[in-house]
Amino acid sequence: MTARPPRPLGPDEGSILPLLAGFVAIALALIVVVAGASSLYLERKRLYTLADAAALTAAQSFPLDSVAVGEDGEVRPVLTSTQVREAARSYLTSVPAPVEGLELEGAGSPDGTSAEVTLSAVWRPPLGSPLLPEGIRISVTSTARTALR
């Protein structure tokens, strides 16, 4: 038996350009999506920080004549939903809004000793793309409690 010599391979035809263009398109899409997700996360954190500050301000907005001594002997402030709402609204108007479409969705005192503030804002992606929505409304809720010692 005689071994047959291997056939010569034909010339390479084609181009790597379509493959490279595909990888570039995938990389760009990935960059746009990651940038959008990072922007959404940072916007939510910014809104949450603002809600925290508004809730803390509202929790400390009680008048001194509303402080009561509980059955266990502890001194507690008594908050009303109206006081909390007005204090949160006052705080938000005094601070320049770092977010677009900021709204005070709700503010109140569920138990008379804590303040709960809900804010919402519109988030828009930093890069226009068909992969991301044009904008969505995000909402956060923060609760703060005053403790007198």
C-alpha positions in Angstrom: 0.0 0.0 0.0 1.3 3.3 -0.9 0.5 6.4 1.0 -1.1 9.1 -1.0 0.4 12.6 -0.6 -1.9 15.0 1.1 -3.9 17.3 -1.2 -2.7 20.9 -1.2 -5.1 23.2 0.5 -6.8 25.8 -1.6 -6.1 29.4 -1.1 -7.7 31.1 1.8 -10.6 33.2 0.6 -12.8 35.5 2.5 -12.1 38.3 5.0 -11.9 38.7 8.7 -13.7 42.1 8.3 -17.2 40.8 8.9 -16.1 38.9 12.0 -14.4 42.0 13.3 -17.4 44.2 12.6 -19.6 41.8 14.5 -17.3 41.8 17.5 -17.2 45.6 17.5 -21.0 45.8 17.3 -21.3 43.5 20.3 -18.7 45.4 22.2 -20.4 48.7 21.6 -23.8 47.3 22.6 -22.2 46.0 25.8 -20.7 49.4 26.6 -24.0 51.1 26.0 -25.9 48.7 28.3 -23.3 48.8 31.1 -23.2 52.6 30.9 -27.0 52.7 31.1 -27.1 50.3 34.1 -24.4 52.2 35.9 -26.2 55.5 35.3 -29.5 54.0 36.6 -27.8 52.7 39.7 -26.2 56.0 40.5 -29.4 57.9 39.9 -31.3 55.6 42.3 -28.5 56.1 44.9 -28.7 59.9 44.4 -32.5 59.8 44.8 -32.3 57.5 47.8 -29.8 59.9 49.5 -32.2 62.8 48.9 -35.1 60.7 50.4 -33.0 59.8 53.4 -32.2 63.5 54.1 -35.9 64.5 53.6 -37.0 61.7 56.0 -34.4 62.7 58.6 -35.4 66.3 58.4 -39.1 65.4 58.7 -38.4 63.1 61.7 -36.7 65.9 63.5 -39.5 68.4 62.7 -41.6 67.8 65.8 -42.5 70.8 68.1 -41.2 70.5 71.7 -44.8 70.6 73.1 -45.6 67.3 71.2 -43.0 65.3 73.2 -44.7 62.7 75.4 -43.6 60.3 78.1 -44.6 56.7 77.2 -45.8 54.0 79.6 -42.3 52.6 79.9 -41.0 56.0 81.0 -39.2 56.8 77.7 -39.6 60.3 76.2 -40.9 60.1 72.6 -41.7 62.8 70.1 -45.1 62.5 68.5 -45.2 63.1 64.8 -48.2 63.7 62.6 -48.4 62.9 58.9 -49.1 66.6 58.2 -45.9 67.7 60.0 -43.9 65.1 58.1 -45.3 66.1 54.7 -44.7 69.8 55.3 -41.2 69.3 56.6 -40.3 67.0 53.7 -41.8 69.4 51.1 -39.9 72.4 52.8 -36.6 70.5 52.7 -37.0 69.5 49.0 -37.8 73.1 48.0 -34.7 74.4 49.8 -32.3 71.9 48.3 -31.5 72.2 44.5 -32.9 69.1 42.9 -30.0 67.0 41.4 -32.5 64.7 39.6 -34.9 65.3 36.8 -38.6 65.2 37.4 -38.4 65.0 41.2 -41.7 64.5 42.9 -42.7 63.9 46.5 -44.9 60.9 46.1 -45.8 60.5 49.7 -44.8 61.5 53.2 -46.3 60.6 56.5 -45.8 59.1 60.0 -47.1 55.5 60.1 -46.6 55.0 63.8 -46.3 58.6 65.2 -42.6 58.3 65.9 -41.0 57.8 62.5 -41.2 59.7 59.2 -41.6 57.9 55.9 -40.8 59.7 52.7 -41.3 58.4 49.1 -39.7 60.2 46.2 -39.7 59.5 42.5 -37.8 60.9 39.6 -37.3 60.3 35.9 -34.1 58.5 34.7 -32.8 58.9 31.2 -30.0 56.9 29.8 -26.7 58.8 29.1 -26.4 57.4 25.6 -29.3 57.2 23.2 -29.8 53.6 22.0 -32.6 51.3 20.9 -31.3 48.9 23.5 -32.4 51.1 26.4 -35.7 52.8 27.2 -36.0 56.5 26.6 -36.7 57.1 30.3 -38.3 55.4 33.3 -39.7 56.7 36.6 -37.8 55.4 39.6 -39.2 55.5 43.1 -37.5 55.1 46.5 -38.8 55.1 50.1 -36.9 56.1 53.2 -37.8 55.9 56.9 -36.2 57.8 59.7 -37.0 57.7 63.4 -36.2 60.2 66.1 -34.8 58.9 69.4 -34.5 61.2 72.4 -32.0 60.1 75.1 
